[in-house]
Amino acid sequence: MNKDLIVNCPTCKKSVAWKDSNNFKPFCSKRCRLIDLGEWASESHRIAGQELPEELVEELKKQQD
């Protein structure tokens, strides 16, 4: 019995089969994948964590110059 895993598209919540032929998994389409990418780029999505101390941020900026 070969049953595909069904997941929800993170963007539109549409049900999507998780299979090799789906080039956009876990998204349902290229559009939803690009919407998600745009949200990360605009910092609407973030990974939770502690803020770095301002002194460390300044030191890291100096090292990049």
C-alpha positions as protocol buffer text, in pm:
chain_id: "A"
residue {
  index: 1
  type: MET
  ca { x: 0 y: 0 z: 0 }
}
residue {
  index: 2
  type: ASN
  ca { x: 164 y: 323 z: -119 }
}
residue {
  index: 3
  type: LYS
  ca { x: -5 y: 615 z: 56 }
}
residue {
  index: 4
  type: ASP
  ca { x: 129 y: 969 z: 10 }
}
residue {
  index: 5
  type: LEU
  ca { x: 186 y: 1189 z: 311 }
}
residue {
  index: 6
  type: ILE
  ca { x: -54 y: 1484 z: 302 }
}
residue {
  index: 7
  type: VAL
  ca { x: 63 y: 1816 z: 450 }
}
residue {
  index: 8
  type: ASN
  ca { x: -85 y: 2165 z: 459 }
}
residue {
  index: 9
  type: CYS
  ca { x: 79 y: 2437 z: 251 }
}
residue {
  index: 10
  type: PRO
  ca { x: 240 y: 2676 z: 503 }
}
residue {
  index: 11
  type: THR
  ca { x: 110 y: 2977 z: 310 }
}
residue {
  index: 12
  type: CYS
  ca { x: -248 y: 2900 z: 203 }
}
residue {
  index: 13
  type: LYS
  ca { x: -315 y: 2585 z: 412 }
}
residue {
  index: 14
  type: LYS
  ca { x: -427 y: 2384 z: 106 }
}
residue {
  index: 15
  type: SER
  ca { x: -367 y: 2007 z: 135 }
}
residue {
  index: 16
  type: VAL
  ca { x: -62 y: 1894 z: -62 }
}
residue {
  index: 17
  type: ALA
  ca { x: 75 y: 1546 z: -130 }
}
residue {
  index: 18
  type: TRP
  ca { x: 438 y: 1516 z: -18 }
}
residue {
  index: 19
  type: LYS
  ca { x: 599 y: 1337 z: -312 }
}
residue {
  index: 20
  type: ASP
  ca { x: 908 y: 1368 z: -527 }
}
residue {
  index: 21
  type: SER
  ca { x: 712 y: 1500 z: -824 }
}
residue {
  index: 22
  type: ASN
  ca { x: 603 y: 1810 z: -627 }
}
residue {
  index: 23
  type: ASN
  ca { x: 885 y: 2058 z: -692 }
}
residue {
  index: 24
  type: PHE
  ca { x: 737 y: 2310 z: -447 }
}
residue {
  index: 25
  type: LYS
  ca { x: 689 y: 2091 z: -139 }
}
residue {
  index: 26
  type: PRO
  ca { x: 589 y: 2172 z: 129 }
}
residue {
  index: 27
  type: PHE
  ca { x: 414 y: 2448 z: -67 }
}
residue {
  index: 28
  type: CYS
  ca { x: 132 y: 2388 z: -313 }
}
residue {
  index: 29
  type: SER
  ca { x: 270 y: 2618 z: -582 }
}
residue {
  index: 30
  type: LYS
  ca { x: 554 y: 2846 z: -685 }
}
residue {
  index: 31
  type: ARG
  ca { x: 337 y: 3143 z: -586 }
}
residue {
  index: 32
  type: CYS
  ca { x: 301 y: 3022 z: -226 }
}
residue {
  index: 33
  type: ARG
  ca { x: 674 y: 2946 z: -208 }
}
residue {
  index: 34
  type: LEU
  ca { x: 758 y: 3300 z: -325 }
}
residue {
  index: 35
  type: ILE
  ca { x: 512 y: 3456 z: -80 }
}
residue {
  index: 36
  type: ASP
  ca { x: 687 y: 3270 z: 203 }
}
residue {
  index: 37
  type: LEU
  ca { x: 1031 y: 3379 z: 78 }
}
residue {
  index: 38
  type: GLY
  ca { x: 912 y: 3740 z: 68 }
}
residue {
  index: 39
  type: GLU
  ca { x: 790 y: 3717 z: 427 }
}
residue {
  index: 40
  type: TRP
  ca { x: 1133 y: 3594 z: 541 }
}
residue {
  index: 41
  type: ALA
  ca { x: 1307 y: 3867 z: 339 }
}
residue {
  index: 42
  type: SER
  ca { x: 1088 y: 4139 z: 491 }
}
residue {
  index: 43
  type: GLU
  ca { x: 1148 y: 3987 z: 837 }
}
residue {
  index: 44
  type: SER
  ca { x: 779 y: 3910 z: 888 }
}
residue {
  index: 45
  type: HIS
  ca { x: 896 y: 3557 z: 976 }
}
residue {
  index: 46
  type: ARG
  ca { x: 1164 y: 3522 z: 1239 }
}
residue {
  index: 47
  type: ILE
  ca { x: 1324 y: 3247 z: 1440 }
}
residue {
  index: 48
  type: ALA
  ca { x: 1281 y: 3315 z: 1810 }
}
residue {
  index: 49
  type: GLY
  ca { x: 1593 y: 3388 z: 2009 }
}
residue {
  index: 50
  type: GLN
  ca { x: 1755 y: 3637 z: 2237 }
}
residue {
  index: 51
  type: GLU
  ca { x: 1869 y: 3975 z: 2107 }
}
residue {
  index: 52
  type: LEU
  ca { x: 2245 y: 4018 z: 2088 }
}
residue {
  index: 53
  type: PRO
  ca { x: 2398 y: 4278 z: 2319 }
}
residue {
  index: 54
  type: GLU
  ca { x: 2454 y: 4608 z: 2136 }
}
residue {
  index: 55
  type: GLU
  ca { x: 2829 y: 4593 z: 2207 }
}
residue {
  index: 56
  type: LEU
  ca { x: 2854 y: 4257 z: 2027 }
}
residue {
  index: 57
  type: VAL
  ca { x: 2652 y: 4385 z: 1732 }
}
residue {
  index: 58
  type: GLU
  ca { x: 2886 y: 4684 z: 1698 }
}
residue {
  index: 59
  type: GLU
  ca { x: 3194 y: 4459 z: 1722 }
}
residue {
  index: 60
  type: LEU
  ca { x: 3058 y: 4231 z: 1449 }
}
residue {
  index: 61
  type: LYS
  ca { x: 2988 y: 4531 z: 1225 }
}
residue {
  index: 62
  type: LYS
  ca { x: 3347 y: 4651 z: 1272 }
}
residue {
  index: 63
  type: GLN
  ca { x: 3480 y: 4308 z: 1176 }
}
residue {
  index: 64
  type: GLN
  ca { x: 3282 y: 4316 z: 849 }
}
residue {
  index: 65
  type: ASP
  ca { x: 3434 y: 4650 z: 742 }
}
